Amino acid sequence: MIRCRHRFLIFAMLLSLLIALAACTKPSSSQPASRVDIRVAALRGPTGIGLVGLMSDQEAGRTRHNYSFELADAPNDIVAQLSSNQVDIAALPTNLAAVLYQRTQGKVRMLAVNTLGVLYILEKGNSIQSIADLSGLTIQATGQGAIPEYVLNELLANGGLSKPATVEYRSQHSELASLTAAGKADLVMLPEPFVTTVLSKNSDMRVALDLTEEWSKMMTATGRAGEMSMGCFVVSEAFAAEHPEALEDFLSEYQASVDFVNQNPVEAGEAVAHFSVMADAELAAKAIPNCYVVLIKGAAMQEMMEPFFTVLFQANPQSIGGKLPDPAFYWLG
C-alpha cells in the first residue's frame, strides 16, 4: 500500500510539472501577436499628416509590427498600388474609398476616418460671417467634380442665401493659392495646407468660414447627423481577413500618432518635413490645427459616413461608385 501511494505521489508530481510546463509555453492572450509586415500608403498633405508619429516610431523601432510607408502625390497612384496588391492599408479621400469598394466587388473596406474637413472660405476684408453672407458673390474655388464641389453646393443650397452665389473653379489648388497670395483673388475656397500658405504671404486675407463647422451647423439645422469626412483609411479585404489583430494594433498605434500630431504641432511639423509629407516644417506646424486629424472607427465611423455618402450620392451618384455602400463596406473589427 505504501509503495502504491509513493508511486501515486510521484505520478501526481510529474503530472503537475507537465501542466506547469505547458502553461509556460502556451502564449497568453495578453502577449503581443506575432509581428506582421504592414504596407501603408498615403497622400502627401493633410491625409498623411496623422501618420508621422507612427513613422517616427517605426524609424525608432518602437512599433508592434513592421511598417513600410509609401507616399504619393495623387489618389490614382495609391489606387494602382492597391489594385496590384502592393499595399495593405491606404489613406484616401472617403468618396474614392466607396468607388473602390464598388469597383472591386468588396475587396477593399473602410477601416477608419482619419481626416474631417480641410476646406475654408478666405476673404479680403471682414464681411463674410456666415454662408448667407455669400449671397450674390463670386467665389473662386478648386475641387470641381469632387468632394469640395459637392460640399460647397450643399452648403450654398441650405445656407439661406438671398441671391445665388457664383462659383468659378480653378484646376489646381496651387494655382488658386498663388493668385490669392498675389492679391488677385479676394474670395476663395481652398483646402489646407494652401490656406496657411496664403495667409503667410498675404496679410489682407483672413479665414472667414471653417466649412467643417458650417457643415455641422447645416446638418443640425436640417435634422441630419454626420460630419464632413474627407479622408479615411481603407484596407484590403484579404489582409483584414488574415490579420484582424494586427489591424487593431495599427489603429491603436495610429491613435497614438494622432494624439502626438495634435498635441505637439511644432514637433509634428518637423516630422512632416522629415518624412516628406509636406516640404515646410513651419508651414506644416501652422496648418496642423486646421487639418482636423482624427481617428474614428467602428460603428461611430459608419454612423458618420452614411449621411455624408447620402449627400454625395444625391449630388452625383458616380462620386461614390454609383450606389451607397452597403454595411459590409465598413470594417467594424
N, C-alpha and C positions, 0 to 999 in steps of 0.2 A: 504494500500500500504506500509506504514512504517513497519507494523507488518510483512508483507511478506518479505520485504527487510531485516529486522532483522533476520528472520528465515534463509534466504539465506546466510547471513554473518556467522551465527553460523554453518550452514551446511558446508560452504566453509572452515571454520577454522578447523572443525573436520576432513574433508577430507584431508586437508594439514597435520594435525597431524598424521593421519593414514599412509599417504605416507612417512612421515619422519621416523616414527617408523619402517616401512617395510624396508626402506633404511638402517636403523641402524642394523637391524637383518640379512639382506641379506649379505652373505660373498662376499667380493670384490675379483676380480681376483688377486689382489696384496697380499692377505693374504696367508700365508703358507697352504699347503694342510694338511689334517689330517695325523698324524704320522702313519707310516706303519712299520711293523716288516719286516726287510730285512735280510735274512740269506746269508752270504758271505763265500765262501771257497776259499782258495789259497794254493799254494805250498810254502813250506819253500824255501828261496833262492830269486833270482832276481825278479821273477814274483810276489812275495809277498811283496817286499820292499816298493813299492809305496803306500801300504795300511796303513803304520804305522802312518801317520799323521791323517788319518780318525779313526784309532783305538784309538789314543790318545784323539781325540775329543769326541768319544763315551764314553770313560772312564771318561772324564770330564763333560759329559752331555751337550755338545755343538752342537750335530748333529740335523738335521731336522727330522730324523727318528730314529727308534730303530734298531741298527745294532747288529748282533751277528756274530762272526768270528770263522771259523774252519780252522786249518792249517793241511796240510797233507804232507807226505814225498814223495808220488808217485802220478802221474796223475790218475792211476786207482782207487785210493781211492776216489778222487773227482768225477770221473765218476760214481762210485757206489752211492755217495750221490745225484748226480743229477738224476740218474735213479730212485731212491727211493723217490724223492721229499723232500729231507732233506735240500736242499739249493736252493736259488733263483738265485744267481749270483755266478759265479766261475771263477777263474783265471786259464787258461790252456794254453799249447802250441797251437799255431794257427792251426797246422795241425790236432791236436786232436779235435779242435772245429769243423772243417769241417767233420771229421769222424763221430762225434756225430750227426751232422746235418743230414747226410745221414742215419745213423743207427736208428735214432728216427723219421724219416719221418718229419723232420722240427720242432720238439718240443723244440729244443734249437736254439738260434740265436746269432750271434756275436754282442756284444754290443760296444766294443772298443778295439783298440790295446793298450796294456799297457807296452810292452817291445819290443824294437828293438833287435839288435843283441847283444849277450853277449859272442861271440866267438873271440878268439885271437890266433895268432901264437906266441909262445915263442921260443927263441933260446938261446943257449950258444954261445956268440960271437956277431958279428956285420955284418954278410954277407947277411942277408935277408932284402932287402929294397922294394921288390915288389913280387907279385905272381910268376912272371917269374923266380925269383931267387930260387924258389923251384925245378927247373929242375934237374931231376936225383937224388933227395934226398929222404930219407925215413922219413916220418912224423908219429910220434906216436899220436894217436887221440882217442877220445871217441865219442859216439853217433851214432854208426853204426845202420843203418835201421831207422834213424830218421832225423830230420832237419839238425843236424850238418853234417852228411854224405852227404846229398844232396847238401847242401850249398858248402861244400868243393869241391865236384866233379864238380859242375858248375863253381866255380872259377878256378879250375885247367884246365878245358876244354877250358876256354876262356881267360886264363892268359898269353898266348904266351910262354909257356914252350918249350924249345928246345928238352928236353927229358922228358918222363913221370915221375912223382913223384910216389913213392910207399907209400901207407897209411896202417899202421898196427894199428888195433883197440884193445883197452882195454875195458873191460866190464863196469868198474866203473870210474867215474871222480876222486874219492878219491884215487883209486889205481894209476892212472897215475900221479896225483898230488904228491903223496908220492914218486914215483920213480924219478920224476923230481926234487923235493926238495932235494932228496938224491944224486943228480948228476948222476943218472942212465939213464937219457933220455935228449938228447941235443936239439931236435927239436920236438915240440909238439903243438897240437891244444887242447885248454881247454876253458871252459866257466868260467865266474865269478860265484862265488867268489873264485874259485880254483886258478885262475890266481894270485890274490892278495896273497893267501896263499903261493904259490910257490915263488913269488918274496920276500916275507917277510922272507923266510927260505934259499933261495939260491941266493946270490947276483951276481952270474955269469950269471943268466938268465935275459933276458930282453924281453919286448914286441916288437916283430918285426913287426907284422901286426895286425891292427884292422880290422877284417873281415867285420864289418858293413860298414866301409869306403870303403874297397875293393869291396864290393858288389855294392855299389852306383856307384863307378867308372866303374865297369863291365857293369852295366845296361845302363849307359850313353853311354859307348863305343859301345855297341851293339844295340843302338837305342831303348832301352826299358825304361819304367818308373818303379818306385816302389822301396821300401826299404826292407832290410831284416827285417822281422817282426816275432819275435819268440814267443811272449806272448800276450794273449788277455783276455778279459772278455767275457764270454757267459752268457746269461740269458734264463731262461725257457720261452717258448712261453706263457704259462699260466700267469706267473707273468707279463710279458711285456704287455699282453692284458688288465690285470686288473689294473695295476699301472703305466701307462706311465709317469705321472707327478712325481711319486716317483723315477723312473729311471732317469729322467732328473736331479732331485735333487742329486741322487747318483753320477752322472757324474760330476756335479758341485762341490760336496764335494770331490770327488776323485781328481779333478783338483787341488784343494787347497792342498790336501795331496801330490800330485806330486811336486808342487811348493815348499812345505816345505822340502821334501826329497832332492831335487836337490839344493836348496839354503842353506840348513843347514845340510851338511852331518854328521858332528860330533854329533849334537843333534839327527838327524835321526838315526844314528848308535846306539845310546843309546836306542832309541825306538825299533829298530830292535831286539836288545838283550832282552829288557824288554818283548816284546810280543813273543819271541822265534821264530822269523822268521829266524834269524841266532843266533848262540850262542855267538859270539865275537863282542862286540860293536866297538872296534877299527878296527878290520878287516872289518866290515860292512862299517864303515865310509870311509875307503880307497877304498873299492870296488864300492861304490855308483856312483862315477863319470864315471865309466866304464860300468855301467849296463844299460844305455840308458832307464831310466824310463820315460815314456811318457803317454800322453792321446791323442789318435787320434780317432775321432768318425765320424759318419755320412758318407757323400759322400767321404770325404778325406780318411776314413778307407777303403771304398770299392775300391777306386782308387789305394790305396797302396797294398791291399791284392790280387786283381785279378791277377796281373803279378806274384806275389810270388807263389800263388797257381798253376799257369800255369807251373812254373819251377818245383815245387814239383810233379805235375801230370806227366810231361814228364819224370821225374826221376823214379817215381814209382806211378802209379795211386792209389794204395791202401793206399799210405801215406796220402791221403786226402779223403778216403772213396770210391774210385773207379770212381769218376767223379768230375768235377769242380762244386763248389756250385753255385746255381742259385741266382739271385738278392735278393730273399726273405730271404736268409741267413743273410743279413746284416740288423740290426735294425737301421733305419735312423731317428727315433724319430717321 
